[in-house]
């Protein structure tokens, strides 16, 4: 499969088989991630891998954040569904910007611009990981619903950097159809 075929074939997987992922496979995924371009070659990513028995603790912590959100009278959105996906995925990798500030803290203009560049770099890193997973026969899901339990998860993971996303990986137990995309004409303007 060439790169364009991989991009077209990649799907968000929400149902995984209960098959462990070998450490060598995870290393290949992480290697693909760190080969992404980054602004000024800062390589602003840090990964925390959660697998095995720690998955249960992770889901419990995420559900605590969901419960807190509800108790505060706020809508947790689709985070409950994401917690179910995370629970069945053999591996979830949390991706952090170690130099970033929590989104709700005051940022200087310089810090804001640095964070934007770092987040763009981390997005490229995550996309590389998703494509590598596909090439290795795995499915993946890029998850931002973890923000509902931002503080709880960061405390549990012992991480003070800015949490950007979580990505769950596993052998797919579904084959979703291609999702609708806007046409090039809808999103492009030639100047």
N, C-alpha and C positions, 0 to 999 in steps of 0.2 A: 504494500500500500504506500503510495507516495504521499507527500505532505498535504496536497490539496484533497486527496481522497480521505485522508485521516481527519482533516478539518470538517469535511462534509459528513463523515460517518460518526463523529463524536456525538454522544447523547448524554444527558443527565440521567443517571441511574438512581432509582429510589428503592430498588429491591435487590438484595444481595444474597448469594449463597453463603452458607455457614462454613466456608472453606478458608483456612488461614492463608495469609500471604507470606511468602518466604522473605527473609531479611534481604537477600540478594536482589529481589524484585523491588523492594522498597528503596534500596540504595540506588537502583537504576532510575527510579522515579525522581528521587531527590537530586540525583546528578543532573537529570534533564532540567529540573527546576533551577538549579544554580547556574546553569549555562545560559539563562535568559539575559538579555541586555539590561543594564541598569544605568540610570543617570549618574554621570561622573564615575562609573564603575564602583559605586558605593556598596552594591550587593546588600541591600537593606532587608534581609530576610533572616528570620530565625524560625526553626521548626520544632514543634513538640509533637511527638508521635504517641498516640494513645491506642493500645491494643490489649488483647488478652483480658485478664480479670479487671484491669483498670477501666475498661469500657463501662462496666456497671456503675462505678463511682462517677464517671464523667456524665452519664445520663442522669443520675440522681442529682448532681450539681446543676445540670441544665434545667431539670424540672423544678428545682428550688427557685431558680431565676424566673421561670414561667409563673410559678405560684406567687412570687413576690410581685411580679408585674400585674397579675390579676388582682391581688389584694390592694394594689395602689389604684385600682379602677381603670387600668389601661388594657388595651387589647394586645395580646401576645402574638397576633397575626398567625402566620403559618408555622410558628416555632414548635408547636406540639407535634405537627406532622414531621418536621425536621428531626425532632428528638426521637421519633420512632425509626426514622431512617438511620440516624447515627447509632441507635441501639443495635441494629442488626448488621451494620457494616463491620467487617473484621478490623479495619484500621481507620482512624480519623487523625488527620494531621492538622494541627493548629498552626497558622502562619502569622507571625508577628513582625512588626517593624520595630526593632529594638530601640531606634532613635526617635520614634514617634511619641506624641503625647496622646492621652485619652481624648477622644473627639470633643468632649464637652468642656475641656480645660481651655483657658485663654492661650492663644497662640500669637506670637509675634508674626509680622508679615513674613520675615525670613523663614521662620519655622513652618508657617503655613505652606509656602512655596516648596520648601524641602519635603514636607509631608506629601504634597501632591506628586512630586517627582518620584518619591519612594513608593507611594501606592501604585503609581503607574508601573514601576519596575516590578513590584510584587505581583501585579496582575499578569504581567508577561511570564513571570516565574510560575504562577499557578497554571496558566494556560499550557506551558511546556509540560508540567506535571500531568495534566489531563490527557494531553496527546500521547505522552509516554505510556501512561496507564493503558490507553486504548491499544497501543502497539504491543503491549505485553499481555493482552487478553483480559484486562481488568476494566471494570466500570468505575465511574467516579461521580461525585456530586459536590459542586462548589457551594458552600453553605454560608450565608450571611445571617441567618436567623439566630445564630449563637449570640448576637448582640443583646438579645433579651436577657441573657444571663452573663453579660459582659464581666461585671465585677466578681460574681461568684466563680466563673470559670478562670479568670485571671488569677484570683487568689488560690484556687485549687491547684492550678498549674504552676504557681510560684513565679509568675511572669509579670514584670512591671512595664514592659514595652506596650506599644499599641497593637491590639488584636485586630487583624485585617479580615480574616476569614478562617473557616475550617473546611477541609476537604476530606470527604469520606471515600474510601477505596474498598473494592471487593470484586469478586467474580460475579458478573451480572446474573440476575435471576429474572430478567425481563429484557425485552427488545423493543423499546419505545419507537414509535414512528417519528419521522422528521417533524419538527415543530415549525409552525408558520413563522416566516421572516418577512420584514418589510422589504420592498423592492429597492434596488440601487437608486432608482429615480426618486423614491420617497426620502432618501437620507443623504442625497448628494446634490450639491450645487456647484456648477463650474463657473469660475469667476474669470 
